[in-house]
Amino acid sequence: MRIAAAQIVTGEDPRQNLELVDEWAGRAAEAGAELVVFPEAVQRAFGHTLTSVAEPVDGPWGARLREIARRHGIAIVAGMFTPAEPGEQGRARVTNTLLAVDGEGVLATYDKIHLYDAFGFQESKTVAPGEEPARFTLDGDLLGLATCYDIRFPNLFTAHARAGALATILPASWGAGPGKVDQWRLLARARALDSTQYVIACGQGLPAAVGVEAVEGAPTGVGHSMIVSPTGEVLAEAGEAPELLVADLDADVVAAAREKLPVLANAREIPQG
């Protein structure tokens, strides 16, 4: 399977962001990719009100995403926001959702399980957590879904691998800060090694790289999207600016890695206490 990761920088306007998706999906299709992965928060970048753009996955924004996939003949994964029940004291919330589509319809949806309540940001104030992992099959290969902060929780990745996933797709909008790019690189490689699968880590680019002023305190992206092999090798890595990464994923490579490094088979449950 040839897969692409489209590192873009989205803004406040969902329509303009879809224009970016259309442009970069076309580039991915021209490169021969069967699937193109976009970052988290494609519908609207973090730092802006999310409840006003939240809509069901079968709403207008999702319909437009499916139309783009159909026209370019490529499957797409992109981050959007869907409505959620109010939180404490009736505070309006959304769900941070990944939508996977192709020209025929919805392949899968995933609601981010682990919310980014770290480094001074509190995603849980406005976002409701998901509860279940999600996977989908494309051309006979199983693919798992994860979002940004999920990368710090190995169990989600190993769960996908135990289910037979070739790769976990990880859209993100990584928060900037001292050491954060190094952590991103380390975690992407570690999760691939933990689970002996490919990791497609596609983040928002650095806003400053395209002349956009980031909203202070919001996790608006640092770039450095990566495609990592099941043995932790970085097959492709972007810089800070928008960039398209392309790599071929091979199920035989995954099988060979799991034979040589059988961490899934060797794992034992550690008792508490």
Secondary structure as the mmCIF struct_conf table of DSSP 4:
data_model
#
loop_
_struct_conf.conf_type_id
_struct_conf.id
_struct_conf.beg_label_comp_id
_struct_conf.beg_label_asym_id
_struct_conf.beg_label_seq_id
_struct_conf.end_label_comp_id
_struct_conf.end_label_asym_id
_struct_conf.end_label_seq_id
STRN STRN1 ARG A 2 GLN A 7
BEND BEND1 GLU A 12 GLU A 12
HELX_RH_AL_P HELX_RH_AL_P1 PRO A 14 GLU A 30
TURN_TY1_P TURN_TY1_P1 ALA A 31 GLY A 32
BEND BEND2 GLU A 34 GLU A 34
STRN STRN2 LEU A 35 VAL A 37
TURN_TY1_P TURN_TY1_P2 GLU A 40 ALA A 41
BEND BEND3 GLN A 43 ARG A 44
TURN_TY1_P TURN_TY1_P3 PHE A 46 GLY A 47
BEND BEND4 HIS A 48 HIS A 48
BEND BEND5 LEU A 50 LEU A 50
TURN_TY1_P TURN_TY1_P4 THR A 51 VAL A 53
TURN_TY1_P TURN_TY1_P5 VAL A 57 ASP A 58
BEND BEND6 GLY A 59 GLY A 59
HELX_RH_AL_P HELX_RH_AL_P2 PRO A 60 HIS A 72
TURN_TY1_P TURN_TY1_P6 GLY A 73 GLY A 73
STRN STRN3 ALA A 75 PRO A 83
HELX_RH_3T_P HELX_RH_3T_P1 GLU A 88 GLY A 90
STRN STRN4 VAL A 94 ASP A 102
TURN_TY1_P TURN_TY1_P7 GLY A 103 GLU A 104
STRN STRN5 GLY A 105 ASP A 111
BEND BEND7 ILE A 113 HIS A 114
STRN STRN6 ASP A 117 ALA A 118
TURN_TY1_P TURN_TY1_P8 PHE A 119 GLY A 120
STRN STRN7 PHE A 121 GLN A 122
HELX_RH_3T_P HELX_RH_3T_P2 GLU A 123 LYS A 125
TURN_TY1_P TURN_TY1_P9 THR A 126 THR A 126
STRN STRN8 VAL A 127 ALA A 128
HELX_LH_PP_P HELX_LH_PP_P1 PRO A 129 GLY A 130
BEND BEND8 GLU A 132 GLU A 132
STRN STRN9 ARG A 135 LEU A 138
TURN_TY1_P TURN_TY1_P10 ASP A 139 GLY A 140
STRN STRN10 ASP A 141 LEU A 145
HELX_RH_3T_P HELX_RH_3T_P3 CYS A 148 ARG A 152
HELX_RH_AL_P HELX_RH_AL_P3 PRO A 154 ARG A 162
TURN_TY1_P TURN_TY1_P11 ALA A 163 GLY A 164
BEND BEND9 LEU A 166 LEU A 166
STRN STRN11 ALA A 167 ALA A 172
HELX_LH_PP_P HELX_LH_PP_P2 TRP A 174 ALA A 176
TURN_TY1_P TURN_TY1_P12 PRO A 178 GLY A 179
HELX_RH_AL_P HELX_RH_AL_P4 LYS A 180 SER A 195
TURN_TY1_P TURN_TY1_P13 THR A 196 THR A 196
BEND BEND10 GLN A 197 GLN A 197
STRN STRN12 TYR A 198 GLY A 203
HELX_LH_PP_P HELX_LH_PP_P3 GLN A 204 LEU A 206
HELX_RH_3T_P HELX_RH_3T_P4 PRO A 207 VAL A 210
TURN_TY1_P TURN_TY1_P14 GLY A 211 GLY A 211
HELX_LH_PP_P HELX_LH_PP_P4 VAL A 212 VAL A 215
TURN_TY1_P TURN_TY1_P15 GLU A 216 GLY A 217
BEND BEND11 ALA A 218 ALA A 218
STRN STRN13 MET A 226 VAL A 228
TURN_TY1_P TURN_TY1_P16 PRO A 230 THR A 231
BEND BEND12 GLY A 232 GLY A 232
STRN STRN14 VAL A 234 GLU A 237
BEND BEND13 GLU A 240 ALA A 241
STRN STRN15 GLU A 243 ASP A 248
HELX_RH_AL_P HELX_RH_AL_P5 ALA A 251 LYS A 260
BEND BEND14 LEU A 261 LEU A 261
HELX_RH_AL_P HELX_RH_AL_P6 VAL A 263 ASN A 266
HELX_LH_PP_P HELX_LH_PP_P5 GLU A 269 GLN A 272
#
